[in-house]
Amino acid sequence: QFATFQYHMFPYDPPGPPPATWTEGQGAGRYYEVGNIANVVAAGHAESIGYILKLGIDKIRAYNRPLTEKLWKEIPKLGYPTLTPPDNDSPTVSFIVQNPDALRAKLKRANVAPKVEWNQMRVSCSVYNNMQDVDRLLNALS
């Protein structure tokens, strides 16, 4: 286990040599940092592959594209510059966050849960999301 870990690549990250600095933890756990296979997760992944293929990857991308385009366009207007290029085909869009602790608290109060870690916010759209979910996030960030 790492006792400390800090990125030094993005705006608002603490200064230091890129890409990151860390100190190793104590005890035997530090020797197993990479972990091992979680069998339950592996079974879930195996089942999800059939579902993804049934829906069709092109259809999933086409469904997610309007969601991610709106995120990419609107969230920077609220003070969170984007890290993800606009032509990226990923359903994940990342943004720069100046105060992650305050943002996590704000999002928790709004019951919205994008990933906020270090000085970044990652929003991952999927087939179970819709434009109302995007609007809920935008309202929470306002």
C-alpha positions as CSV (number, residue, x, y, z in Angstrom):
1,Q,0.0,0.0,0.0
2,F,1.1,3.5,-0.7
3,A,1.3,5.7,2.4
4,T,1.0,8.8,0.1
5,F,0.4,9.3,-3.6
6,Q,0.2,12.6,-5.5
7,Y,-0.1,13.4,-9.2
8,H,2.0,16.3,-10.6
9,M,0.6,16.6,-14.2
10,F,-2.5,18.6,-14.2
11,P,-3.5,22.1,-13.2
12,Y,-4.0,22.5,-9.4
13,D,-1.9,19.3,-8.7
14,P,0.7,20.0,-6.1
15,P,4.2,20.8,-7.5
16,G,6.6,17.9,-7.9
17,P,8.2,15.8,-10.6
18,P,5.8,14.3,-13.2
19,P,3.9,12.1,-13.4
20,A,3.6,11.4,-9.6
21,T,5.3,10.9,-6.3
22,W,4.6,8.4,-3.6
23,T,5.9,6.9,-0.4
24,E,5.6,3.2,0.2
25,G,3.5,2.0,3.1
26,Q,4.6,-0.2,5.9
27,G,3.8,-3.9,6.5
28,A,3.3,-6.9,4.1
29,G,0.5,-5.2,2.2
30,R,2.9,-3.1,0.2
31,Y,4.1,-6.2,-1.5
32,Y,0.7,-6.9,-2.9
33,E,-0.2,-3.5,-4.3
34,V,-1.2,-4.8,-7.7
35,G,-3.7,-7.2,-6.1
36,N,-5.2,-10.3,-7.7
37,I,-8.2,-11.3,-9.7
38,A,-11.6,-10.7,-8.1
39,N,-13.6,-13.7,-9.3
40,V,-17.0,-12.1,-8.8
41,V,-15.9,-9.1,-10.9
42,A,-14.4,-11.3,-13.6
43,A,-17.8,-13.2,-13.8
44,G,-19.6,-9.9,-14.1
45,H,-17.3,-8.8,-16.8
46,A,-17.8,-12.0,-18.7
47,E,-21.6,-11.6,-18.5
48,S,-21.4,-8.0,-19.6
49,I,-19.6,-8.8,-22.8
50,G,-22.6,-10.7,-24.1
51,Y,-24.9,-7.7,-23.2
52,I,-22.6,-5.2,-25.0
53,L,-22.4,-7.4,-28.1
54,K,-26.2,-7.8,-28.0
55,L,-26.7,-4.0,-27.9
56,G,-24.0,-3.4,-30.5
57,I,-20.9,-1.3,-29.9
58,D,-21.8,1.2,-32.7
59,K,-25.3,1.7,-31.2
60,I,-23.8,2.2,-27.8
61,R,-21.4,4.8,-29.1
62,A,-24.2,6.6,-31.1
63,Y,-26.4,6.6,-28.0
64,N,-23.6,8.1,-25.7
65,R,-22.3,10.7,-28.2
66,P,-25.0,13.4,-27.6
67,L,-24.5,12.9,-23.8
68,T,-20.8,13.3,-23.9
69,E,-21.0,16.2,-26.4
70,K,-23.3,18.1,-24.0
71,L,-21.0,17.4,-21.1
72,W,-17.9,18.5,-23.1
73,K,-19.7,21.7,-24.2
74,E,-21.5,22.7,-20.9
75,I,-19.2,21.8,-18.0
76,P,-16.3,24.1,-18.9
77,K,-18.8,27.0,-18.9
78,L,-19.3,26.1,-15.2
79,G,-15.6,26.5,-14.4
80,Y,-14.3,23.0,-15.0
81,P,-12.0,23.0,-18.0
82,T,-12.1,19.8,-20.1
83,L,-9.2,17.4,-20.3
84,T,-10.9,15.2,-22.9
85,P,-10.5,16.2,-26.6
86,P,-13.9,16.9,-28.3
87,D,-13.4,14.3,-31.0
88,N,-12.7,11.5,-28.5
89,D,-15.0,8.6,-29.1
90,S,-15.0,7.5,-25.5
91,P,-18.1,7.7,-23.3
92,T,-15.9,9.2,-20.6
93,V,-15.2,12.9,-20.3
94,S,-12.7,14.4,-17.8
95,F,-12.4,17.8,-16.3
96,I,-10.0,19.9,-14.2
97,V,-11.2,20.6,-10.6
98,Q,-9.6,23.2,-8.4
99,N,-11.2,22.1,-5.1
100,P,-12.1,18.4,-5.2
101,D,-13.3,18.2,-1.5
102,A,-15.8,21.0,-2.0
103,L,-17.0,19.5,-5.3
104,R,-17.5,16.0,-3.8
105,A,-19.6,17.5,-1.0
106,K,-21.7,19.5,-3.4
107,L,-22.3,16.5,-5.7
108,K,-23.1,14.2,-2.7
109,R,-25.8,16.7,-1.6
110,A,-27.3,16.6,-5.1
111,N,-27.0,12.7,-5.1
112,V,-24.9,12.8,-8.3
113,A,-21.8,10.6,-8.4
114,P,-19.2,11.3,-11.1
115,K,-15.6,10.2,-10.1
116,V,-13.8,13.1,-8.4
117,E,-10.2,12.3,-7.5
118,W,-7.2,14.5,-7.1
119,N,-7.9,17.5,-9.2
120,Q,-10.0,15.8,-11.8
121,M,-13.6,14.9,-12.4
122,R,-14.5,11.9,-14.6
123,V,-18.0,11.5,-16.0
124,S,-18.7,8.1,-17.6
125,C,-21.9,7.8,-19.6
126,S,-23.5,4.4,-20.3
127,V,-26.6,2.9,-21.9
128,Y,-28.4,3.3,-18.6
129,N,-27.9,7.1,-18.6
130,N,-30.0,9.7,-20.4
131,M,-30.0,13.4,-21.0
132,Q,-31.9,13.9,-17.8
133,D,-28.9,12.5,-15.9
134,V,-26.6,14.9,-17.7
135,D,-28.9,17.8,-16.8
136,R,-29.0,16.7,-13.2
137,L,-25.2,16.8,-13.1
138,L,-25.1,20.2,-14.8
139,N,-27.6,21.5,-12.3
140,A,-25.5,20.1,-9.4
141,L,-22.4,21.8,-10.8
142,S,-24.2,25.2,-11.2
